[in-house]
Amino acid sequence: MTRILVTRHGQSTWNASGRWQGQANPPLSDLGRRQAAMAAERLGTVDLIVSSDLDRALHTATIISEALGVGPVVVEPGLRERDAGEWSGLSRHEIEQAWPGYLDAHRRPPGFEGDEPFLARIHEALAAIEVEYRGAELLVVSHGGVVYALEREQDIPHEHLPNLGARWLTHHGDRVVLGERILLVDDDHVTTVPVQI
């Protein structure tokens, strides 16, 4: 059994401008770097930090790793964000202009990564982490889409996950059990009570 806190990265420059990212690689914004530093103050101790290979997640993980003195960060490409296909880099308004009604109808363009392959690679990555680091308490820095996919699979209603929002999960080897959601920075980007993991 392995306990994992799956965390969304800090704000990226495309988060700040309202652009869909998918597997594009925009950097963290200044705010995103500050969020990562504040999250580290709140986290306490972890045994290991694992990250998606996309810059916004890896930079967040590296800031936290350096602040906590836990490293090096283990990179797991299977935890990268869902491929947004043709929507990568577009704003909601641009998507609505080019694909009228798609967003409201929950339709996606042909290049968009489907739920089944997306969940398959997430579970493959989590299973590999669980086998390699069984019994550890881990911080995984990943993406909102990863958390949403795991929640949807367990019929948890959709709720927006802010940057540095996280969801606990316990990996039992043969199954994943989701725990509570937490925020590692509050709405004013100020840390509050320490979270021990």
N, C-alpha and C positions, 0 to 999 in steps of 0.2 A: 504494500500500500504506500502510495506517495501523495503527499499533499502539495498542491500547486496553486499559486495565485496567478491567474492569467490576466494580464494588465494591458490596457490600451496605451500606446505610445503617447508622448507629449504632443502638443499642437505642432503641426507642420505648417509650412508656408501655404500649402494648398488648403489645409483645414481653415486657415485664416481667411482665404479668399473664396471659400465655398466651392472648391473644385473636387470632383470625384477623383480619387487617387488610384484605387485598385493596386496594381503592381508597379505603377510609376514610382519614381524615387525622389520626390521633393524632400528637402532637408527640414529639420526642425526650425521653427521660428524662434525668436528670442524668448518669447513667452514659453514655448515648449521646452527650451533648455532650463528655464527657471522652474517650470513645473517638475521636471525630472529631479532637479536638485532638492526641491521641497518634498517630493515623494520619498526620496532617500532618507530624509530626516524622520519621516513618519514610519518607515518600514521596520526599523530595528534590524535584527539579524536574520539572514537567510543562509542556507547551505550552498546554494548555487544559483546563478542567474543564467537563463537561457533566453535567446532572442531570435526573432525573425531576422532574415538577412537583409531586409529593406532598411535603408539608412535611418528613417525616422524612428524605427523601433530599436535598431542597433545603437544609435547615438543615445537614445533614452536609457537603454540598458547599460551603456558604458559610463554615463554620468552617475547612475545609481551604483554601479560596481565600484567605481573609484571612490565615491563617498563612503560606501560601506566597507571597503577593503576586502571585497569578495570578488575573486576573478581567477582567471580570465573569463569573460562572457563566452558561453557556448553558443554557437550559431546553428540554428536549425531552419533550413530553407522551407521545410514543410509547414511552418507556422506563418508564412507570409500571407498577406491579404488576398482576398478573392480577386481574380482577374476581372476588371470592369470592362474589358474589351474596348469597343468603340466609344464608350462613355468616359474613359480615362482622360482627365484633364479638363472635362467640361463642367460647367456650372449647371445647376438644376434648370435654370432658365434656358440654357443652350440645349439641354437634353429635351426639354418640353417642345422647343421649336423644331428640332429635327425628328423627334419621335413623339408626336402629339398623343397624349393619353397613356403612354406606356407606364409612367411612374404611378399614376393613380390606379391603374389596372394591375400593378405589380408584374408587368411584362418587362423583359430584358432583351437587348439586341443579341444577334447570333454569336458574337465573340465573348459574351459574358459567361464566366465560369459557373456551371450549374451546381446545385446543392449537393448532388451525389458525389461528384469527383472532389469538390471542395471539402466536404466532411470526411471523405476517405483519406485525403492526405493529412488533414488535421489529426484524425485518429491514429494514423500511422506514425506521425511525429510524436504524439503524446505517448503512444505505446513504447516507442523506442526510448524516450526519456524515462519512462517508468521502469523499464528493464535495466537501463544503465545506472539509474540513480535511486533505485528502490529504497524507500524508507526516509528519503531526504525531504526537507521542506524547501520548495523551489519557487523562485519568482520567474515567470515567463513573460517577457515583454513582446507583445504581438499587436493585434489590430482589432478594431471594433467588430469587423465582419466575422472574425474567428469566434468571439464571444457570442455574437448574435446567432451564428450557426449552431453552436452547442446548445444554446438556450432553446432555439426553435425545435431542435431535435427532441428535447425533453418537454415540449409543449408549454414553455414559459412565455407568457405574453411579451411582445416587443416593447422595450422601453429604451429611450436614447441612452447610450453610454458615453459620457464625456471623456475627454482626454485624461489619462491617468485614473479612469474608472477601472474596476477590476471585478472578477468573479472567482471565488474559491472553487476548486474542484478537488475531489479525491479520486485518484486512479487506483483501482483495485486489481489491475492486471487484465481482468476480463470485462471490466465495465468502468464507466466514468460516472461519478455522482456529483452533481453540481451543488455547491453550497451558496452562501450569501454573497450579495454584491457589496462592495465597499468603494469609497472614494479616497484616493490617496492625496488629493488636493481638494479644498472646498471651493465654493463658487467665487470666493475672493482670492483664490490661489494662495491661501495661507494655511499652513499645516495646523492640525488640531491634536487630538489625542493619539499617542503612538500606537501603531498596530504591530503586534509581535507575531512573526511567523517563523 
